[in-house]
């Protein structure tokens, strides 16, 4: 077992600040590996030490495994925490860390390879006994047409190495298949260096529900589920836990499925099994598995009372799970609003710049995870996430009420943010009723007559 005393955080933004907080509580020295654009950021000031990772461009810093490992060796770090995004699911970084005698805070390279490739993940899910959405690989147009003939329209073209909605296209008409396939292949190759795509049946009434798991390589526990169905172009905007309007039987079946996959993989670390719930058939299908901490992990922390980063670090040290399934007790309801620097009135385009003022709400059941304050610069190089407003209530109605009040108090001046969109969302009757599907948000934007946002 390796005791982590000095941790290199190979990430930026709110997740870097989040990991620093847990390190401080646990007495672990935190070293932030920052690009030139982030050397004066709030996470850099919060961390115990800062080491330069490389230029502002992510490809030369946060996405460079050699640079990360060299930085870890240079500061004498015991372990590397990759956060989410960037290299968090890259088996090359995990292997490079192992070769340098450094702990990688995440799953094994084998698990990363098993679920990082969407087709491999699909085959592992089938082997573990999970239901998958009907579909198959499309190696060329003829193969795509054969799969489409079997599963029917509408269907989704998805990048094998994809994530975050990139390389994912909806096809409603057979006449659009060839053109859409070309677009998806090009986008996948540019974004992931992997042009492979596959097709899946599009479930029009689908909800995006995921199960949080934690494993130590020999056993695993399920830490409840989350609903992430409020999405724009497959990008999540709002999450909540537990998922509303799910029957006890379906909830138990989803947790069981997630644990089956974890057992099949011999999974170690935090992971999220993402599922598509078919509202019409009251069933679910496996979508993918994210082998890292998620952006939306705070809502699970709110209802379980756990510090998931602390549990992640304990597993990385080689400790057996400190939680048994019977110890997992879910209390109340939690919601999360992602506050992005985006101009929602103009197609949600990024809104970089200097923040003039930040006012964050405080109070019982409120938490704001952020990396910005007055004077912070929002660079144009990275993701636009500024903050996450997380609210815990006795039940869903209470959590939504608290979130509405908190949003009225939150101020981030100097750049355009998505706060007004969240206020409108929380005032919507259909959303308040719960259980919306993944097509809801686009319909919501149309109903709100928000010009240019679609």
C-alpha positions in Angstrom: 0.0 0.0 0.0 1.3 3.5 -1.0 0.6 6.4 1.3 0.0 9.5 -0.8 1.7 12.5 0.8 2.2 14.7 -2.3 -0.4 14.8 -5.1 0.1 16.3 -8.5 -3.2 17.6 -9.9 -3.0 17.4 -13.7 -6.0 19.5 -14.4 -7.5 23.0 -14.1 -10.6 24.9 -13.2 -13.1 23.9 -10.6 -12.1 20.3 -10.4 -8.5 21.3 -9.6 -9.8 23.5 -6.8 -12.1 20.7 -5.6 -9.2 18.2 -5.3 -7.1 20.8 -3.5 -9.8 21.1 -0.8 -9.8 17.4 0.0 -6.0 17.3 0.0 -6.0 20.1 2.5 -8.4 18.3 4.7 -6.5 15.0 4.5 -3.0 16.6 5.1 -1.8 15.8 1.6 0.4 18.3 -0.1 -1.2 19.5 -3.3 0.9 20.5 -6.4 -1.0 22.0 -9.3 0.4 21.3 -12.7 -0.7 24.4 -14.6 -0.4 25.7 -18.2 0.9 29.2 -18.8 -2.7 30.4 -18.9 -3.4 29.1 -15.4 -0.3 29.9 -13.5 -2.1 32.8 -11.7 -5.5 31.1 -11.4 -7.4 30.6 -8.2 -6.5 26.9 -8.0 -2.8 27.8 -8.4 -3.2 30.1 -5.4 -5.1 27.5 -3.4 -2.6 24.7 -4.0 0.5 24.2 -1.8 2.8 24.4 -4.8 2.5 25.1 -8.6 4.6 23.6 -11.4 4.5 24.8 -15.0 3.1 22.1 -17.3 3.5 23.8 -20.6 2.0 26.4 -23.0 -1.6 27.5 -22.9 -2.6 25.1 -25.7 -4.0 21.9 -24.1 -2.2 19.8 -26.6 1.1 21.0 -25.3 0.2 20.9 -21.6 -2.9 19.2 -20.1 -3.1 16.6 -23.0 0.7 15.7 -23.0 1.2 12.5 -20.9 5.0 13.0 -20.9 4.7 16.6 -19.6 2.5 15.4 -16.8 4.8 12.6 -15.7 7.9 14.8 -16.0 6.2 17.4 -13.8 5.2 14.7 -11.2 8.8 13.3 -11.1 10.3 16.8 -10.9 8.3 17.7 -7.7 8.6 14.2 -6.2 4.9 13.5 -6.3 3.6 10.2 -5.0 0.5 10.2 -7.2 -1.2 12.0 -10.1 -4.9 13.0 -10.0 -6.1 13.6 -13.6 -9.5 15.1 -12.6 -12.0 14.8 -15.5 -11.6 15.4 -19.2 -8.1 15.9 -20.6 -6.0 12.7 -19.8 -8.3 11.3 -17.1 -9.3 8.2 -19.2 -6.1 7.9 -21.1 -4.4 4.5 -20.5 -1.1 5.9 -21.8 -0.9 8.3 -18.8 -1.8 5.5 -16.4 1.0 3.3 -17.8 3.5 6.1 -17.8 2.8 6.9 -14.2 3.3 3.2 -13.3 6.6 3.1 -15.2 7.8 6.1 -13.2 6.7 4.6 -9.9 3.9 7.0 -9.5 0.3 6.2 -8.5 -2.4 7.0 -11.0 -5.5 8.0 -9.2 -7.9 6.1 -11.4 -8.7 2.7 -12.9 -6.1 0.3 -14.3 -4.9 0.8 -17.9 -6.8 -2.4 -18.7 -10.1 -1.0 -17.5 -9.5 2.3 -19.2 -8.9 0.5 -22.5 -11.9 -1.7 -21.9 -14.4 1.1 -21.5 -12.7 4.0 -23.4 -13.5 2.4 -26.7 -17.3 2.5 -27.1 -17.4 -0.8 -29.1 -15.3 -2.6 -26.5 -17.4 -1.1 -23.7 -20.5 -2.4 -25.5 -19.0 -5.9 -25.8 -18.0 -5.9 -22.1 -21.5 -4.8 -21.1 -23.0 -7.6 -23.1 -20.6 -10.1 -21.5 -21.6 -8.8 -18.1 -25.3 -9.3 -19.0 -26.4 -5.7 -19.5 -28.9 -4.8 -22.2 -27.5 -2.5 -24.9 -29.2 -0.3 -27.5 -29.7 -2.2 -30.7 -27.0 -1.2 -33.2 -23.6 -2.0 -34.6 -20.4 -0.7 -36.1 -20.4 1.1 -39.4 -17.1 0.4 -41.2 -18.4 1.9 -44.5 -21.7 3.2 -46.0 -22.8 -0.3 -47.0 -22.3 -1.5 -43.5 -24.1 1.5 -42.1 -27.1 0.9 -44.3 -27.2 -2.7 -43.2 -27.2 -1.8 -39.5 -29.8 0.9 -40.2 -32.1 -1.6 -42.0 -31.9 -3.8 -38.9 -32.5 -1.2 -36.2 -34.6 1.3 -38.1 -34.8 5.1 -38.1 -34.3 7.5 -36.5 -30.8 6.5 -35.4 -27.7 7.9 -33.9 -24.2 7.9 -35.5 -21.7 7.9 -32.6 -17.9 8.1 -32.5 -16.2 5.0 -31.1 -13.7 7.1 -29.2 -16.1 9.9 -28.5 -17.6 11.8 -25.6 -19.4 15.0 -24.7 -21.5 14.7 -27.8 -18.7 15.2 -30.3 -18.9 12.9 -33.3 -22.6 12.1 -32.5 -25.2 12.8 -35.2 -28.9 12.1 -35.5 -30.3 10.6 -38.7 -34.0 10.7 -39.2 -34.2 10.0 -43.0 -32.4 7.3 -45.0 -31.5 9.9 -47.6 -29.4 11.8 -45.0 -27.3 8.7 -43.9 -24.4 9.1 -46.3 -23.8 12.8 -45.6 -24.3 12.4 -41.8 -21.9 9.5 -41.7 -19.2 11.5 -43.5 -19.7 14.4 -41.0 -19.5 12.1 -38.0 -16.4 10.3 -39.3 -14.6 13.6 -40.0 -15.5 15.0 -36.6 -14.5 11.8 -34.8 -11.1 11.8 -36.6 -10.5 15.5 -35.8 -11.6 15.3 -32.2 -10.3 11.9 -31.1 -7.8 10.8 -33.7 -10.2 7.8 -34.4 -12.5 7.9 -37.3 -14.5 4.8 -36.3 -18.3 5.2 -35.8 -21.2 3.0 -34.9 -24.9 3.2 -35.1 -27.6 3.0 -32.4 -31.3 3.1 -32.4 -32.5 6.6 -31.3 -34.8 6.2 -28.3 -37.1 9.3 -28.6 -38.4 9.1 -25.1 -35.0 8.4 -23.5 -33.8 9.7 -20.2 -30.1 9.8 -19.4 -29.6 8.2 -16.0 -26.3 7.1 -14.5 -25.1 5.0 -11.6 -22.1 6.0 -9.5 -19.9 3.1 -8.5 -16.7 2.8 -6.4 -14.5 -0.3 -6.6 -11.3 -1.5 -5.1 -10.5 -4.2 -7.8 -12.3 -7.0 -5.9 -15.6 -5.5 -4.8 -17.7 -2.5 -5.6 -20.6 -0.5 -4.3 -23.3 1.5 -6.0 -23.7 5.1 -4.6 -27.1 5.9 -6.1 -28.1 7.3 -9.4 -28.3 10.7 -11.1 -30.5 12.1 -13.9 -28.6 14.1 -16.5 -31.3 14.4 -19.2 -31.3 18.2 -19.4 -28.8 18.5 -22.3 -28.1 20.7 -25.3 -26.4 18.9 -28.2 -25.6 16.1 -25.8 -23.8 18.5 -23.4 -25.2 18.3 -19.8 -26.5 21.5 -18.2 -28.3 20.3 -15.1 -28.0 17.1 -13.0 -29.9 15.8 -10.0 -29.8 12.8 -7.6 -31.5 10.6 -7.2 -33.2 10.4 -10.6 -36.9 11.4 -10.2 -39.9 9.3 -11.1 -38.0 6.0 -11.3 -39.7 2.9 -9.9 -38.0 1.1 -7.1 -37.7 -2.0 -9.3 -36.0 -0.2 -12.1 -33.7 1.7 -9.8 -32.6 -1.6 -8.2 -32.1 -3.2 -11.6 -29.9 -0.3 -12.8 -27.7 -0.5 -9.7 -27.4 -4.3 -10.1 -26.4 -3.8 -13.7 -23.7 -1.3 -12.8 -22.3 -3.6 -10.2 -22.3 -6.5 -12.6 -20.2 -4.5 -15.1 -17.8 -3.5 -12.2 -17.4 -7.1 -11.2 -16.8 -8.2 -14.8 -14.1 -5.6 -15.2 -12.6 -6.1 -11.7 -13.0 -2.3 -11.5 -10.9 -0.1 -9.3 -11.7 3.5 -8.5 -14.6 5.8 -9.2 -16.7 5.1 -12.3 -20.1 6.0 -13.8 -22.2 3.6 -15.7 -24.4 5.6 -18.0 -27.7 4.3 -19.0 -30.6 5.2 -21.4 -34.0 4.8 -19.7 -36.8 4.2 -22.2 -39.8 5.9 -20.6 -42.3 4.1 -22.8 -41.1 0.6 -22.1 -39.9 1.3 -18.5 -36.6 -0.4 -19.2 -33.0 0.7 -19.7 -30.0 0.2 -21.9 -26.2 0.5 -21.4 -24.7 3.6 -23.1 -21.2 3.9 -21.9 -18.9 3.9 -18.8 -16.9 6.9 -17.7 -13.8 5.7 -15.9 -13.2 8.9 -13.8 -14.7 11.3 -11.5 -17.7 13.1 -13.1 -18.5 16.8 -13.3 -21.8 16.0 -11.5 -20.2 14.1 -8.6 -21.3 16.7 -6.0 -24.9 15.8 -6.1 -24.0 12.2 -5.1 -21.8 13.6 -2.3 -24.8 15.7 -1.1 -27.2 12.7 -0.8 -24.6 10.2 0.5 -22.5 12.5 2.8 -19.4 11.1 1.2 -16.3 12.8 -0.1 -15.8 10.9 -3.3 -12.3 12.4 -3.9 -11.2 11.1 -0.5 -12.6 7.6 -1.3 -10.9 7.8 -4.7 -7.5 8.6 -3.1 -8.0 5.8 -0.5 -8.5 3.2 -3.2 -5.6 4.6 -5.2 -3.4 4.0 -2.1 -4.4 0.3 -2.2 -6.9 0.4 0.6 -9.9 -1.9 0.5 -13.3 -0.2 0.2 -14.2 1.7 3.4 -17.9 1.5 2.5 -20.2 -1.5 2.4 -23.3 -1.5 0.3 -25.5 -1.5 3.4 -23.7 1.6 4.6 -24.9 3.6 1.6 -27.8 5.7 2.8 -29.3 8.3 0.5 -30.8 11.4 2.1 -32.9 14.0 0.5 -32.5 15.3 -3.1 -29.7 17.3 -4.7 -29.5 19.3 -7.9 -26.6 20.9 -9.8 -26.6 23.9 -12.2 -23.6 24.2 -14.5 -22.8 27.8 -14.8 -20.9 28.3 -18.1 -19.3 31.4 -19.7 -21.5 31.2 -22.7 -23.7 33.7 -24.6 -26.9 31.8 -24.5 -28.7 34.4 -26.8 -26.2 33.6 -29.5 -26.0 29.8 -29.9 -24.3 29.4 -26.5 -21.0 30.6 -28.0 -18.1 30.9 -25.5 -17.8 34.2 -23.6 -14.1 34.6 -22.5 -12.9 37.7 -20.7 -12.1 39.2 -17.3 -14.6 38.7 -14.5 -15.4 41.9 -12.7 -17.3 40.6 -9.7 -18.4 37.3 -8.2 -21.1 37.0 -5.5 -21.8 33.4 -4.4 -24.8 32.4 -2.3 -24.3 30.8 1.1 -26.6 29.0 3.4 -27.7 25.6 4.6 -27.7 23.0 1.8 -25.8 25.2 -0.6 -22.4 24.5 -2.2 -20.6 26.3 -5.0 -17.7 24.6 -6.7 -15.7 27.2 -8.7 -12.3 28.4 -9.7 -13.1 32.1 -10.4 -13.4 35.3 -8.4 -13.3 39.0 -9.1 -10.4 39.7 -11.4 -10.2 36.1 -12.8 -9.6 35.8 -16.5 -11.6 33.3 -18.5 -9.2 32.1 -21.2 -10.4 31.1 -24.6 -8.5 27.8 -24.7 -10.5 25.5 -22.5 -14.0 24.4 -21.4 -16.3 27.3 -20.5 -17.4 25.9 -17.1 -17.1 28.6 -14.4 -19.0 27.2 -11.4 -21.4 24.6 -10.3 -24.2 25.5 -8.0 -25.1 22.5 -5.9 -28.2 22.5 -3.7 -29.5 19.9 -1.2 -33.0 19.7 0.0 -35.3 17.4 2.0 -37.0 16.4 -1.3 -36.9 17.4 -5.0 -39.4 20.3 -4.5 -37.4 21.7 -1.6 -34.1 21.4 -3.6 -35.6 23.2 -6.6 -37.0 26.0 -4.3 -33.6 26.4 -2.7 -31.9 26.4 -6.2 -34.2 29.2 -7.4 -33.4 31.3 -4.4 -29.7 30.7 -4.8 -29.7 31.6 -8.5 -31.3 34.9 -7.6 -28.3 35.7 -5.4 -25.5 34.4 -7.6 -23.7 37.1 -9.6 -20.8 36.6 -12.0 -20.2 40.0 -13.8 -17.9 40.8 -16.7 -18.7 37.8 -18.9 -22.0 36.4 -20.2 -23.1 33.3 -18.3 -25.9 30.7 -18.5 -27.5 31.8 -15.1 -30.6 33.3 -16.9 -31.2 30.0 -18.7 -31.1 28.1 -15.4 -33.6 30.6 -13.9 -35.9 30.0 -16.8 -35.5 26.2 -16.6 -36.4 26.1 -12.9 -39.5 28.2 -13.6 -40.7 25.7 -16.2 -43.7 23.6 -15.2 -42.8 20.5 -17.3 -39.3 20.4 -15.8 -40.6 21.0 -12.3 -42.9 17.9 -12.7 -39.8 15.8 -13.2 -38.7 12.9 -15.4 -38.0 14.9 -18.6 -36.3 13.2 -21.5 -33.2 14.2 -23.4 -35.2 16.1 -26.1 -36.8 18.3 -23.5 -34.3 21.1 -23.4 -34.4 21.8 -27.1 -38.2 22.0 -26.8 -37.9 24.2 -23.8 -35.7 26.7 -25.7 -38.3 26.9 -28.5 -41.1 27.4 -26.0 -39.1 30.2 -24.3 -38.6 31.8 -27.7 -34.9 32.3 -26.9 -33.8 33.6 -30.3 -30.5 32.1 -31.6 -30.0 29.6 -28.9 -30.9 26.4 -30.8 
